[in-house]
Amino acid sequence: MKKIKITQVKSAIDRPERQKRTLVALGLTKMHATKEVEANPQILGMVRAVNHLLKIEEIAE
């Protein structure tokens, strides 16, 4: 399955609680934190909800 690398580039301060919880669910708790995750429909939906706070890169396998 395809993997993506997500990096938090904007703060969650002054964002709705739902967006803050989405970032935590993705494993991003601090600025410039990076995670490699599987690109399944559930993860892609969460990424789409907070894409204005993230930098997304595809990982070539």
TIVO-466296 format. One record per residue: residue in one letter; x, y, z of N, C-alpha, C in turn; residue number from 1. Coordinates in steps of 0.1 Angstrom, whole numbers. Layout:
BEGIN
<pt 'a',<X,Y,Z>,<X,Y,Z>,<X,Y,Z>,NUM>
...
***
This chain:
BEGIN
<pt 'm',<8,-12,0>,<0,0,0>,<9,12,0>,1>
<pt 'k',<4,23,-6>,<11,36,-7>,<13,42,7>,2>
<pt 'k',<24,49,9>,<27,56,22>,<28,71,19>,3>
<pt 'i',<25,79,28>,<27,93,27>,<34,98,40>,4>
<pt 'k',<41,109,38>,<48,115,50>,<41,128,52>,5>
<pt 'i',<36,130,65>,<29,142,68>,<37,150,79>,6>
<pt 't',<38,163,77>,<45,171,86>,<36,183,90>,7>
<pt 'q',<35,186,103>,<27,197,108>,<35,210,106>,8>
<pt 'v',<30,219,98>,<37,232,96>,<30,244,101>,9>
<pt 'k',<18,243,106>,<11,254,112>,<6,249,126>,10>
<pt 's',<4,259,135>,<0,256,148>,<-15,252,149>,11>
<pt 'a',<-18,244,159>,<-32,241,161>,<-39,251,171>,12>
<pt 'i',<-32,261,176>,<-37,271,184>,<-48,279,176>,13>
<pt 'd',<-59,282,183>,<-70,289,177>,<-77,282,166>,14>
<pt 'r',<-76,268,166>,<-83,260,157>,<-94,253,164>,15>
<pt 'p',<-105,249,157>,<-116,241,164>,<-111,229,170>,16>
<pt 'e',<-117,225,181>,<-113,213,188>,<-113,200,180>,17>
<pt 'r',<-122,200,170>,<-122,188,161>,<-109,187,153>,18>
<pt 'q',<-104,198,148>,<-91,198,141>,<-79,194,150>,19>
<pt 'k',<-80,199,162>,<-69,195,172>,<-69,180,175>,20>
<pt 'r',<-81,174,176>,<-82,160,179>,<-78,152,166>,21>
<pt 't',<-80,157,155>,<-76,150,142>,<-61,150,141>,22>
<pt 'l',<-54,161,145>,<-40,161,145>,<-34,151,155>,23>
<pt 'v',<-40,150,167>,<-35,140,176>,<-38,126,171>,24>
<pt 'a',<-49,124,165>,<-52,110,159>,<-42,106,148>,25>
<pt 'l',<-37,116,141>,<-27,114,131>,<-13,112,137>,26>
<pt 'g',<-11,115,150>,<1,113,157>,<10,126,157>,27>
<pt 'l',<4,137,154>,<11,150,153>,<8,158,165>,28>
<pt 't',<17,160,174>,<14,168,187>,<22,180,188>,29>
<pt 'k',<33,182,179>,<41,194,180>,<44,199,166>,30>
<pt 'm',<48,212,165>,<51,218,153>,<63,210,147>,31>
<pt 'h',<63,209,134>,<74,202,126>,<75,187,129>,32>
<pt 'a',<65,181,136>,<65,167,138>,<62,160,125>,33>
<pt 't',<69,149,122>,<67,142,110>,<63,127,113>,34>
<pt 'k',<53,122,105>,<49,108,106>,<48,102,92>,35>
<pt 'e',<52,89,91>,<49,82,79>,<37,73,81>,36>
<pt 'v',<27,74,73>,<15,66,75>,<10,60,62>,37>
<pt 'e',<3,49,63>,<-3,42,52>,<-14,52,46>,38>
<pt 'a',<-15,52,33>,<-25,61,26>,<-38,53,24>,39>
<pt 'n',<-45,50,35>,<-58,43,34>,<-69,54,34>,40>
<pt 'p',<-81,50,31>,<-92,61,30>,<-94,68,43>,41>
<pt 'q',<-93,61,54>,<-95,68,67>,<-84,79,70>,42>
<pt 'i',<-72,75,67>,<-61,85,70>,<-62,96,60>,43>
<pt 'l',<-65,93,47>,<-66,104,37>,<-78,114,40>,44>
<pt 'g',<-88,109,46>,<-99,117,51>,<-95,127,62>,45>
<pt 'm',<-87,121,71>,<-83,130,82>,<-73,140,77>,46>
<pt 'v',<-64,136,68>,<-54,145,62>,<-62,156,54>,47>
<pt 'r',<-72,153,47>,<-80,163,40>,<-86,173,49>,48>
<pt 'a',<-90,169,61>,<-97,178,70>,<-88,188,76>,49>
<pt 'v',<-75,185,77>,<-65,195,83>,<-54,198,73>,50>
<pt 'n',<-56,196,60>,<-45,198,51>,<-39,212,51>,51>
<pt 'h',<-47,222,56>,<-41,236,57>,<-31,237,68>,52>
<pt 'l',<-30,227,76>,<-20,227,87>,<-8,218,84>,53>
<pt 'l',<-8,211,73>,<1,200,70>,<9,202,57>,54>
<pt 'k',<20,196,56>,<28,194,44>,<27,179,41>,55>
<pt 'i',<23,175,29>,<21,161,26>,<30,157,14>,56>
<pt 'e',<38,146,16>,<47,141,6>,<44,126,4>,57>
<pt 'e',<44,122,-9>,<43,108,-12>,<57,101,-10>,58>
<pt 'i',<57,89,-5>,<70,82,-4>,<70,71,-15>,59>
<pt 'a',<81,72,-22>,<83,62,-33>,<89,49,-27>,60>
<pt 'e',<82,38,-30>,<87,25,-24>,<96,18,-33>,61>
***
